[in-house]
């Protein structure tokens, strides 16, 4: 369990406009992350936010919101490559404790499913528990958790498997009671899924495809024809499972094979 001298590492991902920065501020109990109504990303790089609550310490890594790749392929690839580098760096320390999947209340779109699979299946090899955080539920009739009760089956049907969920609002505004309730909810679930043994338990449930491990071992060692075969192995996984267009998958595979090439 995280203590004052050990930080649990949390990677936060989701679309732009889902309220990731507001979620970080809710968790921290103060404004530490800049929020903006501007849907354009101000940076291609992740941001690290050390926060504390309940006598525990956490590092929250806020990744840039992913949109449809067709809206800007180069921009999209830069964001994914930066996220990939972050995951690699944290994995070397054996220290990714939780993925927080932030989404705005609404439909579970194809883009959201792609984002989930990129982070959970492709980047983290199904080895890190995922908690989905549904935001903008301040006007939900009845309890905010009613949203999940109506939509849980959709997540299961579309194979978006999560270890837990939190239905919240990260906007204080005219809903201070729900805002404080949301803080309690997110604190409780983060603490639960960063506790000792949770990651190990999730690995047993989440699968063992060893794709990322395989990729990390081979990347940089392959030359010539072997590199070409390695690229062909990555591409179908990105198109079939993550739902990426073929041209985007090929470019992303090249980025992973040769980090930094083509980055802006």
Buried (B, 14 or more C-beta within 10 A) or exposed (E): EBEEEEBBBBBBBBBBBBBBBBBBBBBBEEEBBEBEEEEEBEEBBBBEBEBBBEEBBBBBBBBBBBBBBEEEBEBBBBBBBBBBBBBBEBBEEEBBBBBBBBBBBEEBEEBBBBBBBBBBBBBBBBBBBBBBBBBBBBEBEEEBBEBBEEBEEEBEEEEBBBBBBBBBBBBBEEBEEBBEBBBEBBBEBBBBBBBEEBBEEBBEEBBEBEBBEEBBEBBEEBEEEEBEEBBEEBBEBBBEBBBBBEEBBBBBBBBBBEEEEEEE
